[in-house]
Amino acid sequence: MTWDYDGMILLVAIAAAAACALPGVFLVVRGMGLMGDAISHAVLPGIAIGFLASGSRDSVWMFAGAAIAGVLAAVLTQALHKFGNVDRGAAMGTVFTILFSIGLILLVRTADTVDIDPHSVLYGAIELTPLDTITLHLALLGDVEVPRALVPIGIVMGISIVVLGALWKELRLASFDPALARTLGYNSGVLLQVIMVLTAATCVACFEAVGSIMTVTFIVAPAATALLLSRRLGVVAVLAVVVASVAAVVGHLSAITVPGWFLGAGFDTSSSGMMAVASFVLFVLAVLLAPQRGVLARRFALRRLAATVAIEDALGLLYRLGERNEPDDATTVHQLLQGDVRVGAARVDRVLAALRKRGLAVLDAGHWQLTEAGRSEATGLVRAHRLWEAYLSTRSDVPVSHLHGAAERLEHVTDAALAQQLAEATGDATIDPHGRGIPDAPPDKP
């Protein structure tokens, strides 16, 4: 790997990935990730017509044609969805496949007269970008030789940053609540078209480097990954750019190194393809490891919740045993936790150990007894349970025989304030529908 060659490839890849990620955030947030796919394919006829009109790749015509084609794709999709009563996904699929096919036909028909390779448009040729360079004069760096493909990408990315920054508040509102945006006087349809135009221009700027198909990955995957890591739009935008850049770097480095691990020195593979693979790997890692929304985090949260519910169920059991003067020896409690309370056999010992560790119950002479702290918590749980039964018996059609199951679930999410509201709603009931006394509220903790 050398900076003169691979460094330029990385520079173009990072710029293309970041440029695609910026408008992609708003598409994914609005649940329109497929629209990025549609636009990246639909711009092909606009590109081809731009080439036919100008006869050159270095023309503003291709940007104008692509922008028009992108907006046309959005308008046709919305028209099919709204007036044709067609599912939005089906409308997108229909529109972008038709426009994509027209674009392919035009590209193939004009390939002999216009300097364009259809395969480059589809798959890109990022490995060749260092072979076509221009010299830029920069105030701080002087004359700098950069890949020609970097210029349009940089221009479009700069425009995207300026436009998105200027319309940030409006775009954020229109993305999360279009109805409220319209109520406040913002035209959410026009704001959506702004995103469509930026996406179309980005697709055109990037097609020579990473191809029309590869832009789909950079538009959707980084934004989807970022949304798993944060729910704040500003943070999501920054994370999307970072994830896209990392995917570009890791993808290219993997393309020139990983095949050699298996096939020997001198073997490599497509950088664009490996960038897509890297984007997918980063997305999968986010799905698994995201701090709050990841699979593992949610699984651990559910396990913690299940453990908490099991401990609270055990407290309720000990309270009821004491209330009814029933046996509370270790064997009986163990059996009741497994049978009546339905705490798994593998969890019973851990639940009982947790009661002792937290100072909620003690095992005295072979019998389980609630401590003062444990009795306070158990009283609150039983009170909430029986208040819910009393409330539901008068406010719902649930049979009395089925009230216990509903109240058993609700008691675990009832705090002191909600319990007080339930007491007021039931007229400070003292007896539940089964004839059991509703205990008074436990004293507040110091």
C-alpha positions in Angstrom: 0.0 0.0 0.0 1.3 3.5 -1.0 -0.1 6.9 -0.2 0.4 8.0 -3.8 -2.0 5.4 -5.0 -4.0 3.8 -2.2 -4.1 7.0 -0.3 -5.9 8.7 -3.2 -8.4 5.8 -3.4 -9.1 6.2 0.3 -9.5 9.9 -0.1 -12.1 9.5 -2.8 -13.8 6.6 -0.9 -14.2 8.6 2.3 -15.5 11.6 0.5 -18.0 9.5 -1.5 -19.2 7.6 1.6 -19.6 10.8 3.7 -21.4 12.6 0.9 -23.9 9.8 0.5 -24.4 9.5 4.3 -25.6 13.1 4.7 -28.8 13.0 2.8 -29.2 9.3 3.6 -29.8 10.2 7.3 -33.0 12.1 6.4 -34.2 9.4 4.1 -33.7 6.6 6.7 -35.2 8.7 9.5 -38.4 9.2 7.4 -38.5 5.4 6.8 -37.7 6.0 3.1 -34.4 4.2 2.9 -35.6 2.4 -0.3 -36.0 5.9 -1.8 -32.3 6.2 -1.8 -32.1 2.9 -3.7 -34.8 4.2 -6.1 -33.0 7.6 -6.7 -29.5 6.0 -7.2 -31.0 3.8 -9.9 -33.5 6.4 -11.3 -30.8 9.0 -12.0 -29.3 6.8 -14.8 -31.7 8.1 -17.6 -30.8 11.7 -16.4 -27.1 10.9 -16.6 -27.5 9.4 -20.1 -29.5 12.3 -21.4 -27.0 14.7 -19.9 -24.2 12.9 -21.8 -26.3 13.0 -25.0 -26.9 16.7 -24.6 -23.3 17.6 -23.8 -21.1 14.8 -25.1 -18.9 15.1 -22.0 -18.6 13.7 -18.5 -17.5 17.1 -17.2 -20.8 18.9 -17.7 -23.4 20.4 -15.5 -25.9 18.8 -17.7 -25.5 15.4 -16.1 -26.1 16.9 -12.7 -29.2 18.7 -13.9 -30.5 15.6 -15.7 -29.9 13.4 -12.7 -31.5 15.9 -10.3 -34.6 16.0 -12.5 -34.7 12.2 -12.8 -34.4 11.9 -9.0 -37.2 14.4 -8.3 -39.3 12.7 -11.0 -38.8 9.3 -9.3 -40.0 10.8 -6.0 -43.0 12.5 -7.6 -44.0 9.4 -9.6 -43.7 7.3 -6.4 -45.8 9.7 -4.4 -48.4 9.9 -7.2 -48.7 6.1 -7.5 -48.9 5.8 -3.7 -51.5 8.6 -3.2 -53.6 8.5 -6.3 -53.1 4.9 -7.4 -53.6 3.5 -3.9 -50.4 1.5 -4.3 -48.2 0.5 -1.4 -45.3 2.9 -1.1 -42.7 0.1 -1.3 -44.4 -1.3 -4.4 -44.6 2.2 -6.0 -40.9 2.8 -5.3 -40.0 -0.6 -6.8 -42.0 0.0 -9.9 -40.7 3.5 -10.6 -37.0 2.9 -10.0 -36.9 -0.3 -12.0 -38.6 1.4 -15.0 -36.3 4.4 -14.9 -33.3 2.2 -14.2 -34.1 0.1 -17.3 -34.6 3.2 -19.4 -31.2 4.5 -18.2 -29.5 1.2 -19.0 -31.0 1.2 -22.5 -29.8 4.7 -23.2 -26.3 4.0 -21.8 -25.9 0.9 -23.9 -27.2 2.6 -27.0 -24.9 5.6 -26.6 -21.8 3.8 -25.4 -20.2 4.0 -28.9 -20.7 7.8 -29.2 -20.3 9.0 -25.6 -17.3 8.5 -23.4 -19.0 6.3 -20.7 -18.7 2.7 -19.6 -22.0 1.3 -18.4 -20.2 -1.0 -16.0 -18.4 1.9 -14.4 -21.8 3.6 -13.9 -23.2 0.5 -12.2 -20.2 -0.8 -10.2 -17.8 2.1 -10.2 -14.0 2.1 -10.8 -12.6 3.5 -7.6 -9.3 1.6 -8.2 -8.7 3.7 -11.3 -9.4 7.1 -9.8 -5.7 7.8 -9.0 -4.9 7.5 -12.7 -7.0 10.6 -13.6 -5.8 13.5 -11.6 -6.0 17.3 -11.7 -3.9 20.0 -9.9 -5.7 22.3 -7.5 -4.2 25.4 -6.1 -5.1 25.7 -2.4 -4.3 28.7 -0.3 -2.7 26.8 2.5 -1.3 23.8 0.7 -0.3 25.3 -2.6 -0.6 23.1 -5.7 -2.1 19.7 -4.8 -2.7 16.9 -7.2 -5.9 15.1 -6.5 -8.1 12.5 -8.3 -10.5 14.2 -10.7 -13.4 12.3 -9.3 -12.8 14.0 -5.9 -13.8 17.4 -7.3 -17.5 16.8 -8.0 -17.9 14.8 -4.8 -16.3 17.5 -2.7 -18.5 20.2 -4.4 -21.7 18.2 -3.8 -20.7 17.3 -0.3 -20.1 21.0 0.5 -23.4 22.0 -1.0 -25.1 19.3 1.1 -23.5 20.6 4.3 -24.5 24.1 3.6 -28.1 23.3 2.6 -28.7 20.8 5.4 -27.2 23.2 7.9 -29.3 26.1 6.7 -32.5 24.0 6.8 -31.7 21.9 9.8 -34.6 22.9 12.0 -37.1 22.6 9.2 -35.8 19.3 7.9 -35.7 17.8 11.4 -39.3 18.9 12.1 -40.5 17.6 8.7 -38.7 14.3 9.1 -40.2 13.5 12.5 -43.6 15.2 12.3 -44.6 16.2 8.7 -48.2 17.1 9.9 -46.8 19.5 12.6 -44.4 21.0 10.0 -47.3 21.8 7.7 -49.3 23.3 10.6 -46.4 25.6 11.4 -46.2 26.7 7.8 -43.4 24.6 6.5 -43.9 22.8 3.2 -42.8 19.3 4.0 -43.2 18.2 0.4 -40.7 20.9 -0.8 -38.3 19.9 2.0 -38.5 16.3 0.9 -37.7 17.4 -2.7 -34.6 19.2 -1.4 -33.4 15.9 0.1 -34.2 14.2 -3.2 -32.2 16.7 -5.3 -29.3 16.4 -2.9 -29.4 12.6 -3.1 -29.6 12.7 -6.9 -26.7 15.1 -7.2 -24.7 13.0 -4.8 -25.4 9.8 -6.8 -24.1 11.6 -10.0 -21.0 12.9 -8.3 -20.2 9.4 -6.9 -21.2 7.2 -9.8 -17.8 7.3 -11.5 -16.0 6.4 -8.3 -18.2 3.9 -6.5 -21.0 3.3 -9.1 -24.7 3.8 -8.9 -25.3 0.6 -7.1 -22.7 1.2 -4.4 -24.2 4.5 -3.5 -27.2 2.6 -2.1 -25.0 1.1 0.5 -23.5 4.4 1.6 -26.9 6.1 1.6 -28.7 3.5 3.7 -26.3 1.4 5.8 -24.4 4.2 7.7 -27.6 6.0 8.6 -29.2 2.8 9.7 -26.2 1.9 11.8 -26.1 5.4 13.4 -29.8 5.2 14.3 -29.0 2.1 16.4 -26.4 4.1 18.3 -28.3 7.3 19.0 -31.7 8.9 18.8 -30.6 12.5 18.4 -30.6 13.6 14.8 -27.4 15.7 15.1 -25.5 12.9 16.7 -26.9 10.4 14.1 -25.7 12.6 11.2 -22.2 12.8 12.6 -22.1 9.0 13.4 -23.4 8.2 9.9 -20.5 10.1 8.3 -18.0 8.4 10.7 -19.5 5.0 10.0 -19.4 5.6 6.3 -15.8 6.7 6.4 -14.7 3.8 8.5 -16.5 1.4 6.1 -14.7 3.0 3.2 -11.3 2.7 4.8 -11.8 -0.8 6.2 -13.3 -2.0 2.9 -10.4 -0.8 0.7 -7.8 -2.2 3.1 -9.6 -5.5 3.3 -9.8 -5.7 -0.5 -6.0 -5.4 -0.9 -5.1 -7.6 2.1 -7.7 -10.2 3.0 -7.6 -12.2 -0.3 -3.8 -12.6 0.2 -4.4 -14.4 3.5 -6.1 -17.2 1.7 -4.8 -17.1 -1.9 -1.3 -15.9 -1.4 0.5 -12.6 -2.1 -0.6 -10.6 -5.1 -4.3 -11.4 -4.9 -6.9 -8.7 -4.2 -10.6 -8.0 -4.9 -13.1 -5.2 -5.6 -12.7 -2.3 -3.2 -16.3 -1.2 -3.8 -17.6 -4.7 -3.0 -15.5 -4.9 0.2 -16.7 -1.4 1.3 -20.3 -2.8 1.0 -19.3 -5.8 3.1 -17.6 -3.6 5.7 -20.8 -1.5 5.9 -22.8 -4.6 6.5 -20.4 -5.8 9.2 -20.5 -2.5 11.0 -24.3 -2.6 10.8 -24.4 -6.1 12.2 -22.1 -5.1 15.0 -24.4 -2.2 15.8 -27.4 -4.5 15.8 -25.7 -6.8 18.3 -23.7 -4.3 20.4 -25.6 -1.0 20.4 -25.7 0.2 24.0 -29.5 0.6 24.3 -31.1 -0.8 21.1 -28.7 -3.7 20.4 -29.8 -7.3 20.6 -27.4 -8.1 23.5 -28.3 -4.9 25.4 -32.0 -5.6 25.0 -31.5 -9.3 26.0 -29.5 -8.2 29.1 -32.2 -5.7 29.9 -34.9 -8.3 29.7 -32.9 -10.6 31.9 -32.5 -7.9 34.5 -36.2 -7.2 34.3 -37.1 -10.9 34.6 -34.8 -11.1 37.6 -36.5 -8.1 39.2 -40.0 -9.4 38.5 -39.0 -12.8 40.0 -37.7 -11.1 43.2 -40.8 -9.0 43.5 -43.0 -12.1 43.0 -41.0 -13.9 45.8 -41.6 -10.9 48.1 -45.4 -11.1 47.3 -45.4 -14.8 48.0 -43.7 -14.4 51.4 -46.1 -11.6 52.3 -49.2 -13.7 51.5 -47.8 -16.7 53.3 -47.5 -14.5 56.4 -50.8 -12.9 55.9 -52.5 -16.4 55.8 -50.3 -17.9 58.5 -49.3 -20.6 56.0 -46.1 -22.6 56.2 -43.0 -20.6 55.2 -40.3 -23.2 55.6 -37.6 -23.4 53.0 -38.9 -26.5 51.2 -42.4 -25.1 50.9 -41.3 -21.7 49.7 -39.0 -23.3 47.1 -41.9 -25.5 45.8 -44.3 -22.6 45.7 -41.9 -20.4 43.8 -41.5 -23.1 41.2 -45.2 -24.1 41.0 -47.5 -21.3 41.9 -45.3 -18.3 41.1 -43.7 -20.0 38.1 -40.2 -19.0 38.8 -37.9 -21.3 36.8 -36.2 -24.0 38.7 -32.8 -22.8 37.7 -33.7 -19.3 39.0 -35.3 -20.1 42.3 -32.0 -20.4 44.3 -30.7 -17.2 42.7 -33.9 -15.3 43.6 -33.8 -16.4 47.2 -30.1 -15.6 47.4 -30.9 -12.1 46.0 -33.5 -11.6 48.7 -30.9 -12.3 51.4 -28.2 -10.2 49.7 -30.5 -7.2 49.4 -31.6 -7.5 53.0 -35.2 -8.1 52.0 -35.6 -11.6 53.7 -33.8 -13.9 56.0 -33.8 -17.6 56.5 -34.2 -18.1 60.3 -34.3 -21.7 61.7 -35.4 -23.0 58.3 -38.2 -20.5 57.8 -38.2 -17.5 55.5 -39.1 -14.2 57.1 -39.4 -10.7 55.6 -37.1 -8.0 57.0 -38.5 -4.5 57.7 -37.3 -3.4 54.3 -38.7 -6.5 52.6 -42.1 -6.1 54.2 -42.3 -2.5 53.1 -41.6 -3.4 49.5 -43.9 -6.4 49.6 -46.7 -4.3 51.1 -46.4 -1.9 48.2 -46.5 -4.7 45.6 -49.5 -6.4 47.2 -51.3 -3.1 47.6 -50.8 -2.3 43.9 -51.9 -5.7 42.9 -55.2 -5.6 44.8 -55.9 -2.0 43.9 -55.6 -3.0 40.2 -58.0 -5.8 40.7 -60.5 -3.5 42.4 -60.0 -0.9 39.7 -60.4 -3.4 36.8 -63.4 -5.1 38.3 -65.4 -1.9 37.9 -63.8 -0.3 34.8 -63.5 -3.3 32.5 -65.3 -6.4 31.4 -62.5 -8.7 32.6 -64.1 -11.6 34.6 -63.2 -11.7 38.3 -61.5 -15.0 37.8 -59.1 -13.4 35.3 -58.2 -10.3 37.2 -55.3 -11.8 39.0 -53.2 -12.3 35.8 -53.8 -8.8 34.6 -53.0 -7.3 38.0 -49.9 -9.5 38.4 -48.4 -7.8 35.3 -49.4 -4.3 36.2 -48.2 -4.4 39.8 -44.6 -4.4 38.7 -44.9 -1.1 36.9 -46.9 0.7 39.5 -45.2 3.3 41.7 -46.5 5.1 44.8 -48.0 8.0 42.8 -50.0 5.6 40.5 -51.1 3.5 43.5 -52.5 6.6 45.1 -54.4 7.5 41.9 -55.8 3.9 41.9 -56.8 4.3 45.5 -58.7 7.5 44.7 -60.3 6.0 41.6 -61.6 3.1 43.6 -62.9 5.2 46.5 -60.0 4.1 48.8 -61.2 0.5 48.6 -60.1 -1.7 51.5 -61.2 -5.0 50.0 -60.4 -6.5 46.6 -62.9 -8.4 44.5 -61.8 -11.7 46.1 -62.5 -10.4 49.6 -58.9 -9.9 50.6 -57.9 -6.8 52.5 -55.9 -4.1 50.6 -53.0 -3.1 52.9 -52.3 0.5 53.7 -49.5 2.3 51.8 -46.1 1.5 53.3 -44.3 4.5 54.9 -42.1 6.5 52.7 -38.4 5.5 52.8 -36.2 8.0 54.7 
